[in-house]
Each structure stands twice: as C-alpha cells, then as structure tokens.
Amino acid sequence: MDIFKSCVDRQKRIDKVVNILGNDDITAKNLLIKDRIINPAHYVVMLGETSSGKSAIINSIFDKKILIESVKPTTGAVTEVVIDNEVEEVLIAIKKDSSIEVLDKDNFEAFTAKPSEDLHRLKYVGVCKEAKYNGMRLFDTPGYGSLISEHEEVLKEFIPESDFIVYVVSYRVGLGDDDFQFLKYVGEIINDKVEVILAINMCPNDVQKDNKRIREIQKSVNECIHRDVKTFFIESSSEKNPETSELWDYIYQRVNDSKKKEELSQTLKNYQNYVLGECDIKINSKIANIQCEKEDVEKRISIIKEFLDKEENILGTIDEEFARIKVKAIKLIDKSDIKVKELIEEYIYDESKWSKKEETCALMQHYYVPKLTNKETENLLNYIEDEIISLDRMIDNMLNSEITKLENSVKINVPSYTKVMEGIIEKHIGDAIKQAMGEMFRKTVKKRPGKVKKYNIYSRNLKKLTNAFEKSSIGEINNNLNNLLKTVKATSLKGITEYLNVFTDSIFFLHDSLTWQKTISDISMEAIDNWANDLDKAIRKYLDELKETNKEEITSLFEELNEEFSSNEKELENISSEELVRLKKEIEFLIHKCLLITL
C-alpha cells in the first residue's frame, strides 16, 4: 500500500535508533508497532449464531476448507485468519501467556473443536483464491448460542476492536431470541466508526430484497443496533461452497477506502511517535546523568524521594473513593430492584383489569420491565459517571500540586534533568493519546518484556491503540470510564432480555383465569432479581478494573520518574556523548518531518 510507504521507511530509521539504545522495554514496544506497520490491515469480525455459516463464508474464499464448519460451542476460542499470498500455510496456537505453538492440521482442528484451557486464540496464515484480498485479517468467533459465559467474555474483547462486523443469519432459521439480545448488546458496545454488514446465509435461489423473511430480518437487525446495515444474500447448501464474491468484494473495497487508509496511516505514525518519545526520554536521561556529575547527586535523589513519598497517599485516595462509589452503587441497585418490582406489581394488576393475559404478558416482556430496568440502569450509570469524573479531578489536583513542586525544585537544583522530567510528565499526564498508548503497552508488554517475537505479537492490542487514538482525538475525557458505562449498559440490556425470554416459553401455561396474574408476576420478579444480580456483579467487576487501571497509571508515572532520576551509570554506557546527541537530532528530525508532512 503506497500510502503506508512513508511509515515503513520511517520505521527503518526508528529501528536503528531503538537497536542502538538496546532497551528491552522499548524494543518490545517497537516490535509490536513494527508488526502493525508491516501488516496495516483492518479487522473483520464474523458474528452469528452457532451453525449460521460463519466458517463456511470464510472457507468460500479459499481453495479448501481451512476451518471446521458447524462446530458445537464448547469454550470461547477465536480463530484469526490472515490472508498472505507470499507465505506457505501456517497454523498457530497463541497461548494466554503470549507463547506460540506451530500446529499441524489435525491438532489445529482438534483445538478448534475443543480448545485447551491455556489457549487464547488460533491463527491461520495462508493464500486465498483472490490475490487482491491479500493482507485482510478475519476473525471467526464462537457461535454464541445461549451466550455461554466463556463465549461472552471472548466476544466482549473482540467486538469493540472491530473495523467491520459481518453478522451472519441463517435464512432458514431467521432471528431467534438469542440474536435479539446479542444484537442489542453489539449495538451498545461498538462505536460509530464500526461498519456492520448483514449476511443472510442459506437463502433460496434467486431470493429478492422484497422477500418477506428478508425484510423482517433486515428490519430487526437495524432496530437492534440503531443503524441501517448493508445486506448480502448468500445462496448455499450443504453440497457446495457458498457464492460469496459480492460480499468479500464489498469488504475489500471498504477496507481499501482512501479515507480509512489515511486514518490508519496517521494512527501508525502516532505509534511511532510514542516510541520515539520513549527513546528521547532515555537519551535525555543519560545526557543529564553525564552532566549531573558536576552537580549534587544526593540532592537529585532527595528531590525525587520527596515526590515519591506522595504516591502512597494518592493510591490510598483512589482505593477509598472507589470503595465508597462501589458501596453506594450497590445500594442503588438494591433500591432499584425493590422499586421496579413494586411498580411492575402495580402494572400487572392494573393492566389485567382490561387486558387479556397474552397482552399483559407481552407488555411485561417487551415494554414495562425493559423500560423500568433501563431507566434505573441509566440513573445508576449517571451516578457512577459523575463520581468518577469528580474523583479524576481530585486526583489531577493532587498530582498537579506535587508535580508543580517537583518542577520548581528540579529547575532550581538539577536543571539538567528538566527535559527528562517534562518528557515523562507529558507522556503520563499531558497527552491523552500518549496516556492511552501507555496503558495498552503496559497491558501487552509487561507479561514478557524483552521476549516479544514475531508470532508472540498481540496485534489485536494495537487495534485497541487505534481505538484509543480515535477516541482521544475527538475529545472524549475518559475512555476507560466510557467503556465501563457502555459495557455495564450492554450487560444490563442483555441480561433483562435473556431473563424475560421465559415469557415466550411460559405463555401456553397461563391458562388459569384466576392465577395467571401471579404467574406473570413471579416470572417478572425473578427476571428483575436476576437483572439486579447481574448488574451488581458487573459494577463490582468493572469498577475494580477501572480502579486498577487508574492505579497502574499513577504507579507507572512514579516508577518512571524514580528510574530516570536514580543514578544508573551502566545504562547506555557504551554510547558516547556525541552519539547521544546525534540520536537526539535523528529523533527530532523524524518527529518534526512527520508533522510537516501531516500539515
């Protein structure tokens, strides 16, 4: 791709700088970025019910069946398919500890059917029938069926990272209850830039868009995800591979859209700038260390120690405030549970005065209970959002106060370390994009620092960096908070929809004219209790995750300042002062040249 040539050329020069510095942490991050630049692909994620034909649609662009079709869901394995027309077929298992294992076909199929507990995902690299599809990356996800918890966790991880979602529905089966609840969930957690494509599989020959079932499926999907989707009809049977060229040609065109290419190219340059910034901090630190031989080393250590002593107080404040928010949120859930049940009880007996049991049942399932639980969820999330934003401001004020003292002290007592300090502070506090990238690198590289190899690379995490860049660039204040709110809302919506599906199975048993109100009430009460329990678990889980993310950011800031201000004569000891200055000029050139090109 010509548009990425400048990124590739720039990366070669960055590689030289990184190799000279020889820092394991920076090298690991650079390898992640290098893999993304070499393979600047968009992510196409296949979703749909078990046996809807997702794997068959992927297989259709290969000369043979590379994926097992109609596998019953067991655990939550995802298979990544990378189309590469310049390599021989490679079958890989990527483990949860980041290690990789090259597999033969039998073992690959065995893992597909029954993944091991330590498997993170499978990866297939190979040649497809159409050369133009080279470089596309497809993700075949588990059929969600009844939304087994293991599958749900896997899908939660991959769906927000998608550029394109192909939602596969069987024409013969249509949309079931599982499809409705899952589509609503998808509609909540994807962002506006994700394009959803509907593939209606196993259609009869010469089906038309005005076909009644086709229109019903399209209408339901559009309503669930709150957008109009591009739809493709795929005629297929068990005797032949489906004809899918129209679908894949459309995806190919969208993947290669000039606007999307430009967005991806700019994001890749931001990755590179992040690594260049890391290199610059290390070089400034060594230059300052050399110059500081003439200054008071003990004074420098004393200054940073005074700052480091504030870490415990800030982390303690985060723990205390998150605990307070969690306790209040759980109390609000308990109150919502009682409030919704009381209102539903009134509605049931009020409606039953003039409505038949079937009408009352439908109103509870599709209107009253979802409406009330959604309203209570919104109130809960509004409380959490206000409290987290308030806490962020509190922590920012505490940090800014201490950082101002540190800046003044460094400039007066050890001025050679001013640039080191400014670079670290900007990386952790001053730049939203760098903060988002730093967070993802901590999650990705910390498992095995210095040991990242070609197939160890979790390029999916770099997709998260793309999302982080896009969100930061349009002014979102707190991406992690936004993710918490969207995920909890989606969990709430999915849960109440699932629990109310009991009405569908129970309608035929509401025959007793004297007790049907109680039966509807019992089903509603149980659904509301289950919804409240799910909401309770989700709030506990995601608040804890957000708390740990915030604490990791604070800890990372303090650790990096401590590392660079501590006396470390051996780091970069084989690089002369002249070479350090040359490298610094190279970094400045690479950053500013890129800025000029962008302008």
SULPE-V24670 format. One record per residue. SS is DSSP state (H for helix, E for strand, - for the rest). PHI is phi in whole degrees, -180 to 180 (none if undefined). PSI is psi in degrees with one decimal (* if undefined). Layout:
SS	PHI	PSI
SS	PHI	PSI
This chain:
-	none	115.7
H	-59	-34.4
H	-63	-22.1
H	-97	0.8
H	-61	-39.9
H	-64	-35.4
H	-65	-42.6
H	-65	-45.5
H	-63	-41.6
H	-64	-39.2
H	-63	-35.3
H	-61	-39.7
H	-73	-36.3
H	-64	-41.1
H	-55	-41.4
H	-63	-42.9
H	-63	-47.2
H	-62	-42.5
H	-65	-37.0
H	-67	-42.1
H	-67	-37.7
-	66	26.5
-	-86	124.5
H	-60	-43.9
H	-64	-46.5
H	-67	-38.2
H	-61	-42.9
H	-63	-43.5
H	-65	-39.5
H	-65	-35.5
H	-65	-39.4
H	-61	-45.8
H	-68	-40.1
H	-60	-41.2
H	-63	-40.1
H	-68	-35.8
H	-74	-38.9
H	-67	-33.5
-	-121	71.6
-	-81	63.3
-	-100	158.0
-	-91	161.2
E	-104	121.4
E	-110	114.5
E	-108	127.7
E	-93	126.5
E	-127	153.5
E	157	168.2
-	-64	154.4
-	-55	135.7
-	70	18.0
-	-80	-15.3
-	106	21.3
H	-60	-50.8
H	-63	-37.8
H	-64	-36.3
H	-67	-38.2
H	-69	-44.9
H	-58	-27.2
-	-64	-20.6
-	-97	8.0
-	-115	160.7
-	-75	-11.6
-	-147	169.9
-	-80	107.4
-	-88	-20.6
-	-120	142.9
-	-68	137.5
-	-103	148.9
-	62	39.9
-	-79	130.3
-	-69	141.2
-	-67	130.1
-	-122	-64.4
-	-127	-170.2
-	-101	63.0
-	-90	138.1
E	-111	140.0
E	-113	119.2
E	-90	132.0
E	-116	114.2
E	-107	119.3
E	-87	114.1
-	-137	107.7
-	-83	6.0
-	-115	6.3
-	-129	159.7
-	-77	161.6
-	-59	132.3
E	-131	131.8
E	-116	125.8
E	-133	143.4
E	-111	123.6
E	-102	120.5
E	-88	166.2
-	-68	-21.7
-	-91	12.8
-	81	-3.9
-	-76	161.8
E	-129	156.0
E	-141	124.6
E	-80	130.6
-	-113	156.9
-	-88	173.4
H	-62	-41.2
H	-62	-45.7
H	-68	-36.5
H	-61	-44.7
H	-70	-33.9
H	-65	-42.1
H	-67	-34.4
H	-62	-44.3
H	-74	-38.1
-	-146	87.9
-	-66	148.6
-	-78	163.3
-	-66	-27.4
-	-93	5.1
E	-83	130.9
E	-91	-52.0
E	-162	164.1
E	-101	155.7
E	-140	128.7
E	-115	128.5
E	-121	124.4
E	-172	179.8
-	-93	137.2
-	-108	177.3
-	-69	-34.6
-	-101	116.0
H	-62	-30.1
H	-68	-18.9
H	-79	1.5
-	-54	132.0
-	96	-13.3
-	-68	143.8
E	-122	119.6
E	-115	145.8
E	-124	115.3
E	-92	113.4
-	-98	161.4
-	-63	144.6
-	-66	127.3
-	-77	-21.7
-	48	-119.0
-	-90	22.3
-	57	57.6
-	-56	141.9
H	-58	-38.5
H	-63	-41.2
H	-64	-42.1
H	-60	-41.7
H	-64	-41.0
H	-65	-45.6
H	-67	-35.6
H	-59	-34.4
H	-75	-39.8
H	-91	-31.7
H	-61	-47.4
-	-65	-17.8
-	-88	-3.1
-	-72	149.1
-	-96	-37.0
E	-135	138.6
E	-118	123.8
E	-101	109.8
E	-96	117.1
E	-101	127.0
E	-127	135.4
E	-79	127.1
-	-59	-38.8
-	-66	-38.0
-	-92	-35.0
-	74	-162.3
-	-92	125.8
-	-101	-177.4
H	-60	-38.7
H	-62	-39.5
H	-62	-44.2
H	-61	-48.2
H	-68	-34.7
H	-74	-40.1
H	-63	-39.2
H	-63	-38.8
H	-63	-46.5
H	-59	-43.2
H	-60	-28.1
H	-81	-36.4
H	-97	-12.9
-	-86	154.4
-	-95	174.0
-	-66	-21.5
-	-83	-9.9
-	-80	125.3
E	-93	128.9
E	-103	128.7
E	-117	132.1
E	-99	122.7
E	-113	109.3
E	-91	109.0
E	-94	161.5
E	60	39.3
E	-78	152.9
-	-68	160.7
-	-60	139.0
-	59	33.9
-	-67	144.1
-	-111	159.7
-	-69	-18.4
-	-89	6.3
-	-58	135.7
H	-58	-46.6
H	-66	-39.4
H	-59	-47.0
H	-65	-37.6
H	-64	-44.4
H	-64	-47.4
H	-59	-47.9
H	-61	-43.9
H	-66	-42.7
H	-64	-45.7
H	-59	-41.9
H	-68	-37.5
H	-69	-39.4
H	-104	3.9
-	62	38.7
-	-162	158.3
-	-87	133.4
-	-109	147.9
E	-75	132.2
E	-119	139.0
E	-125	140.1
E	-104	126.6
E	-117	114.9
E	-88	126.8
-	-157	167.1
E	-151	173.3
-	-70	-16.1
-	-87	-16.3
E	-144	161.1
-	-73	144.6
-	-68	150.0
-	-88	109.4
-	-125	12.6
H	-59	-37.5
H	-62	-42.8
H	-62	-51.0
H	-71	-31.7
H	-65	-37.5
H	-65	-46.0
H	-61	-42.3
H	-58	-45.7
H	-63	-41.3
H	-69	-39.9
H	-61	-35.5
-	-97	15.5
-	-60	134.9
H	-60	-37.2
H	-65	-42.6
H	-66	-37.2
H	-63	-43.5
H	-64	-41.2
H	-61	-45.2
H	-66	-40.5
H	-61	-43.5
H	-65	-38.0
H	-64	-41.8
H	-62	-37.9
H	-66	-33.7
H	-67	-36.3
H	-57	-48.1
H	-63	-41.2
H	-61	-34.8
H	-62	-47.5
H	-66	-39.6
H	-61	-38.3
H	-63	-39.5
H	-62	-43.4
H	-62	-40.6
H	-63	-39.3
H	-63	-44.2
H	-63	-42.1
H	-68	-45.0
H	-60	-37.5
H	-64	-42.4
H	-69	-42.2
H	-61	-43.4
H	-64	-38.7
H	-62	-40.5
H	-66	-45.8
H	-68	-28.8
H	-74	-6.8
H	-61	-25.2
H	-91	-4.4
-	-109	-180.0
-	-85	102.3
H	-63	-40.8
H	-61	-36.3
H	-65	-41.8
H	-60	-46.8
H	-65	-37.7
H	-65	-40.0
H	-63	-46.8
H	-71	-32.0
H	-64	-39.4
H	-62	-37.2
H	-71	-43.0
H	-63	-28.9
-	-64	-17.3
-	-84	-12.2
H	-60	-46.8
H	-60	-39.2
H	-66	-41.6
H	-68	-44.6
H	-64	-38.0
H	-63	-39.3
H	-63	-41.3
H	-62	-46.0
H	-59	-48.2
H	-64	-44.4
H	-71	-38.4
H	-67	-36.5
H	-63	-42.4
H	-63	-45.4
H	-63	-41.2
H	-65	-45.5
H	-60	-46.1
H	-64	-40.1
H	-64	-41.1
H	-67	-38.0
H	-64	-39.0
H	-65	-36.9
H	-64	-44.1
H	-60	-42.2
H	-67	-39.0
H	-64	-39.6
H	-58	-48.4
H	-66	-44.3
H	-63	-46.7
H	-65	-41.3
H	-64	-39.3
H	-64	-43.2
H	-67	-40.8
H	-64	-39.5
H	-59	-42.9
H	-65	-44.3
H	-62	-41.4
H	-60	-49.7
H	-77	-23.4
H	-74	-47.2
H	-63	-36.6
-	-66	-11.3
-	-70	-32.1
-	-131	-6.4
-	-105	149.8
-	-76	165.9
H	-62	-36.7
H	-65	-40.3
H	-67	-43.5
H	-63	-42.2
H	-60	-46.2
H	-64	-39.7
H	-63	-41.3
H	-65	-44.5
H	-70	-41.8
H	-108	-9.2
H	-129	-70.0
H	-62	-54.7
H	-65	-49.1
H	-59	-40.2
H	-62	-47.5
H	-69	-43.7
H	-67	-37.3
H	-65	-39.9
H	-64	-43.8
H	-66	-37.1
H	-62	-44.0
H	-60	-43.6
H	-62	-42.1
H	-63	-45.8
H	-69	-33.2
H	-63	-41.0
H	-62	-48.9
H	-62	-43.9
H	-60	-47.1
H	-61	-42.9
H	-68	-41.8
H	-67	-41.5
H	-63	-40.4
H	-63	-41.8
H	-65	-41.3
H	-57	-42.5
H	-65	-40.7
H	-61	-46.9
H	-66	-41.0
H	-59	-43.0
H	-64	-42.0
H	-63	-45.3
H	-66	-46.9
H	-60	-37.5
H	-62	-46.2
H	-72	-36.0
H	-67	-38.7
H	-60	-43.2
H	-62	-42.7
H	-63	-45.3
H	-59	-46.5
H	-63	-42.0
H	-67	-41.1
H	-66	-45.6
H	-63	-31.6
H	-83	-43.9
H	-98	-37.2
-	-136	68.2
H	-59	-23.6
H	-65	-18.7
H	-97	7.1
H	-61	-46.8
H	-66	-36.4
H	-60	-49.2
H	-62	-45.9
H	-63	-39.3
H	-64	-42.1
H	-69	-43.0
H	-64	-42.3
H	-63	-39.7
H	-63	-37.6
H	-98	-24.5
H	-128	-40.4
H	-82	-15.8
-	-130	114.2
H	-62	-37.7
H	-67	-44.9
H	-64	-36.0
H	-62	-45.1
H	-64	-41.5
H	-67	-41.7
H	-59	-40.5
H	-62	-45.2
H	-68	-39.1
H	-64	-36.1
H	-63	-39.3
H	-72	-32.1
H	-88	-45.3
H	-89	-24.6
-	-66	-20.8
-	-63	-45.4
-	-142	66.7
-	-59	135.6
-	79	0.9
-	-124	20.8
-	-77	123.4
-	-116	-179.3
H	-54	-51.4
H	-93	-0.2
H	-78	-16.8
-	-68	123.6
-	-89	77.9
H	-63	-20.3
H	-61	-30.6
H	-70	-29.9
H	-70	-24.5
H	-66	-34.5
H	-64	-35.5
H	-64	-38.7
H	-59	-47.8
H	-61	-42.3
H	-62	-42.1
H	-63	-46.5
H	-62	-43.2
H	-68	-42.5
H	-64	-38.1
H	-71	-17.9
-	-105	14.6
-	90	18.8
-	-72	131.8
-	-73	-45.1
-	-141	96.2
H	-64	-39.0
H	-65	-39.9
H	-64	-43.1
H	-61	-41.0
H	-64	-39.7
H	-61	-46.6
H	-64	-43.5
H	-67	-41.6
H	-69	-41.9
H	-65	-41.9
H	-63	-42.4
H	-65	-40.0
H	-62	-43.0
H	-62	-46.4
H	-65	-45.0
H	-63	-41.8
H	-65	-50.9
H	-67	-34.6
H	-63	-43.7
H	-64	-47.0
H	-70	-28.5
H	-80	-10.5
-	-63	-16.4
H	-58	-30.8
H	-59	-39.0
H	-60	-40.0
H	-80	-19.4
H	-100	-8.6
H	-59	-32.7
H	-75	-11.5
H	-99	1.5
-	-89	56.2
-	-95	-22.7
-	-80	116.3
-	-66	-16.1
-	-96	-21.9
-	-120	-0.1
H	-65	-30.3
H	-62	-41.6
H	-66	-38.0
H	-63	-45.4
H	-62	-40.9
H	-62	-45.2
H	-61	-44.1
H	-63	-43.3
H	-64	-44.1
H	-62	-42.2
H	-66	-41.1
H	-62	-41.4
H	-68	-41.3
H	-62	-43.9
H	-64	-40.6
H	-59	-46.2
H	-63	-40.5
H	-63	-43.5
H	-63	-42.2
H	-64	-41.3
H	-58	-49.2
H	-63	-41.9
H	-64	-44.5
H	-62	-45.2
H	-60	-47.5
H	-65	-51.9
H	-77	-27.9
H	-67	-41.1
H	-62	-41.8
H	-65	-41.9
H	-65	-40.1
H	-60	-47.4
H	-64	-37.3
H	-63	-43.9
H	-64	-40.5
H	-68	-37.3
H	-64	-37.8
H	-64	-44.4
H	-64	-47.4
H	-61	-41.0
H	-62	-40.9
H	-61	-50.1
H	-65	-40.9
H	-65	-41.3
H	-69	-39.8
H	-64	-41.6
H	-62	-43.3
H	-64	-46.1
H	-77	-25.9
H	-89	-16.3
-	-76	150.1
-	-73	115.7
-	-135	85.8
-	-70	-26.3
-	-79	-27.5
-	-65	130.5
-	57	27.2
-	-67	-22.6
-	-90	3.4
-	-104	125.8
-	-73	164.2
H	-62	-37.7
H	-64	-40.4
H	-68	-37.5
H	-61	-44.1
H	-64	-40.7
H	-63	-43.9
H	-63	-38.6
H	-64	-41.1
H	-66	-36.7
H	-63	-42.5
H	-64	-45.2
H	-61	-40.4
H	-64	-46.6
H	-63	-40.4
H	-70	-48.7
H	-74	-31.5
H	-64	-41.3
H	-64	-39.7
H	-65	-39.7
H	-66	-40.5
H	-62	-42.2
H	-63	-42.8
-	-68	*
